[in-house]
């Protein structure tokens, strides 16, 4: 249980940090260029609590499924745990694109 709580907290912190980097640093100039396409900052902060709770539930659920998956004899959860980390890597997508492109060339 202690590991699950710590994994949930770590996942939540990582999720919120990446949200901050993506939306407040990388995309802020794009958001400022088209202000009518989204809510005002006051409107976003009015609903910020819902995002905080939703991200926490996502982190908790992900940590729980991952924990169940790394335990022995948990088929689908184990597959989710191994695939979720291997498929999130950019190298996985590069390798998949190369494999797909070479296999489609040989099928001609």
C-alpha positions in Angstrom: 0.0 0.0 0.0 2.9 2.3 0.8 4.4 1.8 -2.6 1.0 2.5 -4.3 0.6 5.8 -2.4 4.2 6.9 -3.2 3.8 5.9 -6.9 0.5 7.8 -7.1 2.1 10.9 -5.6 5.2 10.6 -7.9 2.9 10.1 -10.9 0.8 13.0 -10.0 3.8 15.3 -9.6 5.3 14.2 -12.9 1.9 14.6 -14.6 1.4 18.1 -13.3 5.0 19.1 -14.1 4.7 17.9 -17.7 1.3 19.7 -18.0 3.0 22.9 -16.8 5.9 22.6 -19.2 3.8 21.8 -22.2 1.0 24.3 -21.6 2.6 27.2 -19.7 6.0 27.2 -21.4 5.9 25.5 -24.8 2.4 26.4 -26.0 1.8 29.7 -24.2 2.8 31.8 -27.2 0.4 29.9 -29.4 -2.4 30.3 -26.8 -1.8 34.0 -26.7 -1.9 34.3 -30.5 -5.5 33.0 -30.5 -7.2 34.2 -27.3 -10.7 33.7 -28.5 -10.2 30.0 -28.8 -10.2 29.2 -25.1 -11.5 30.5 -21.8 -10.0 33.5 -20.0 -7.4 32.8 -17.3 -10.1 33.5 -14.7 -12.5 31.1 -16.3 -9.8 28.4 -16.4 -8.9 28.9 -12.8 -12.6 28.6 -11.8 -12.5 25.0 -13.1 -8.9 24.2 -12.1 -10.0 22.1 -9.2 -11.7 19.6 -11.5 -8.5 19.2 -13.5 -6.5 18.6 -10.3 -8.9 15.9 -9.1 -9.0 14.3 -12.5 -5.3 14.2 -12.9 -5.0 12.7 -9.4 -7.5 9.9 -10.2 -5.6 9.2 -13.5 -2.3 9.0 -11.6 -3.8 6.7 -8.9 -5.4 4.4 -11.5 -2.3 4.2 -13.6 -0.2 3.4 -10.5 -2.7 0.7 -9.4 -2.8 -1.0 -12.8 0.9 -0.8 -13.2 1.5 -2.3 -9.7 -0.9 -5.1 -10.4 0.8 -5.7 -13.7 4.3 -6.2 -12.3 3.0 -8.8 -9.8 3.3 -12.4 -11.1 0.2 -14.0 -12.7 -1.8 -11.0 -13.7 -2.1 -11.4 -17.4 -3.9 -8.3 -18.9 -2.6 -5.9 -16.2 1.0 -7.2 -16.8 0.7 -6.6 -20.5 -0.6 -3.1 -19.9 2.3 -2.4 -17.5 5.0 -3.5 -19.9 3.4 -2.0 -23.0 2.6 1.4 -21.4 6.2 2.1 -20.7 7.7 0.7 -23.9 5.1 2.4 -26.1 5.6 5.8 -24.6 9.2 5.9 -25.7 9.9 7.9 -28.9 12.3 5.1 -29.9 9.4 2.7 -30.0 7.6 4.9 -32.6 10.7 5.4 -34.6 11.4 1.6 -34.6 7.7 0.9 -35.5 7.9 3.3 -38.4 11.1 1.8 -39.7 9.7 -1.8 -39.3 6.4 -0.8 -41.1 8.2 1.0 -43.9 10.6 -1.9 -44.6 7.9 -4.5 -44.4 5.7 -2.6 -46.8 8.6 -2.4 -49.3 9.2 -6.1 -49.2 5.5 -6.9 -49.9 5.6 -5.2 -53.3 
